[in-house]
């Protein structure tokens, strides 16, 4: 557990478990709302708005599924099912998810806007956590390396 030197394993586990619970509850709420017939009757009458509404429901679902997949990868790493080095593989990274434009969401019912905003906020938090863990891991790899070598390594990976 290379990250254990920088992040307490118990804290990492609690962070991942808390985020996982939050993501699963939100996924259940989104499913219930977007699958329910009430969501189509909440003032989304125009055919173009209905299509936009359907697209936004897919964006919410995609965000949540990317979050859940990333959290499951973190759990697998915690249990030793995958190695630290595997976490840098794209399949274990947080997938890309489109953000919703505020102008578009502004015309949706309150419940839809709340789910859209909450899923974006959760996605952003998980992305920040992944970035922080990446920074801690790369910092651990450069300990004992000269500043010039570390800069050269970063430049080489950037290009």
C-alpha positions in Angstrom: 0.0 0.0 0.0 2.2 2.8 -1.3 -0.5 5.4 -0.5 -0.7 4.3 3.1 2.4 6.4 3.9 0.5 9.5 2.8 -3.1 8.6 3.5 -4.2 6.5 6.4 -5.8 3.3 5.1 -8.7 3.6 7.5 -9.3 7.2 6.3 -9.1 6.1 2.7 -11.6 3.3 3.3 -14.0 5.6 5.1 -13.8 8.2 2.3 -14.4 5.6 -0.4 -17.3 3.9 1.6 -19.0 7.2 2.3 -18.8 8.3 -1.3 -19.9 4.9 -2.5 -23.0 5.1 -0.2 -23.8 8.6 -1.4 -23.4 7.6 -5.1 -25.6 4.5 -4.7 -28.4 6.5 -2.9 -28.2 9.2 -5.6 -28.3 6.6 -8.4 -31.4 5.1 -6.8 -33.0 8.5 -6.5 -32.1 9.3 -10.1 -33.5 6.0 -11.4 -36.8 6.5 -9.5 -37.1 10.1 -10.7 -36.1 9.7 -14.4 -37.9 6.4 -14.8 -41.1 7.6 -13.2 -43.8 9.0 -15.4 -44.1 12.0 -13.1 -40.8 13.3 -14.4 -42.3 13.7 -17.9 -45.3 15.6 -16.5 -43.3 18.1 -14.5 -43.5 20.9 -17.1 -41.5 19.2 -19.8 -44.1 19.5 -22.6 -42.1 20.7 -25.6 -40.7 17.8 -27.7 -37.2 19.5 -27.8 -37.2 20.0 -24.1 -38.2 16.4 -23.6 -35.2 15.3 -25.7 -33.0 17.7 -23.7 -34.5 16.3 -20.5 -33.7 12.7 -21.7 -30.2 13.7 -22.5 -29.7 15.2 -19.1 -31.0 12.1 -17.4 -28.4 10.1 -19.3 -25.7 12.6 -18.2 -26.7 12.1 -14.6 -26.6 8.3 -15.0 -23.2 8.4 -16.7 -21.7 10.6 -14.0 -22.9 8.3 -11.3 -21.8 5.1 -13.1 -18.3 6.6 -13.6 -18.2 7.5 -9.9 -19.3 4.1 -8.8 -16.9 2.3 -11.1 -14.0 4.4 -9.7 -15.0 3.8 -6.1 -15.2 0.0 -6.8 -11.7 0.2 -8.2 -10.5 1.9 -5.0 -12.2 -0.9 -3.0 -10.5 -3.5 -5.1 -7.2 -1.8 -4.5 -7.9 -1.7 -0.7 -8.6 -5.5 -0.7 -5.4 -6.2 -2.7 -7.3 -7.4 -5.7 -5.4 -4.9 -7.9 -2.0 -3.4 -7.5 -1.1 0.3 -7.0 0.3 0.5 -10.4 -2.9 -0.8 -11.9 -4.8 2.3 -10.7 -3.0 4.4 -13.4 -4.6 2.2 -16.1 -7.4 4.1 -17.9 -9.9 1.4 -17.1 -9.5 2.2 -13.3 -9.6 6.0 -13.7 -12.6 8.2 -13.3 -14.3 8.3 -16.7 -15.1 11.5 -18.4 -18.5 12.9 -17.9 -20.1 16.0 -19.5 -21.3 18.8 -17.4 -24.8 20.3 -17.8 -25.1 23.9 -18.9 -26.9 25.9 -16.2 -29.1 27.7 -18.8 -30.4 24.4 -20.0 -31.0 22.9 -16.6 -32.7 26.1 -15.4 -35.8 25.2 -17.4 -36.2 21.8 -15.8 -38.3 20.9 -12.8 -36.7 21.5 -9.4 -36.2 17.8 -8.7 -34.3 17.3 -12.0 -32.1 20.3 -11.3 -31.4 19.1 -7.8 -30.3 15.7 -9.2 -28.2 17.3 -12.0 -26.5 19.6 -9.6 -25.9 16.9 -6.9 -24.4 14.5 -9.5 -22.1 17.2 -10.9 -21.0 18.2 -7.4 -20.3 14.5 -6.4 -18.4 13.9 -9.6 -16.3 17.0 -9.0 -15.5 15.9 -5.5 -14.4 12.4 -6.7 -12.3 14.0 -9.5 -10.5 16.1 -6.9 -9.9 13.1 -4.7 -8.5 11.2 -7.7 -6.2 14.1 -8.5 -5.1 14.4 -4.9 -4.3 10.7 -4.7 -2.4 11.0 -8.0 -0.4 13.9 -6.6 0.4 12.0 -3.4 1.5 8.9 -5.5 3.7 11.0 -7.8 5.2 12.8 -4.9 6.1 9.5 -3.3 7.7 8.3 -6.5 9.9 11.5 -6.7 11.2 11.4 -3.1 14.9 11.2 -3.3 15.0 12.3 -6.9 16.8 15.6 -7.7 14.5 18.6 -8.5 16.0 18.8 -12.0 15.3 15.1 -12.6 11.7 15.4 -11.3 11.1 18.4 -13.6 12.5 16.5 -16.6 10.3 13.6 -15.8 7.2 15.8 -15.6 8.2 17.5 -18.9 8.7 14.2 -20.6 5.3 12.9 -19.5 3.6 16.1 -20.6 4.9 15.8 -24.2 
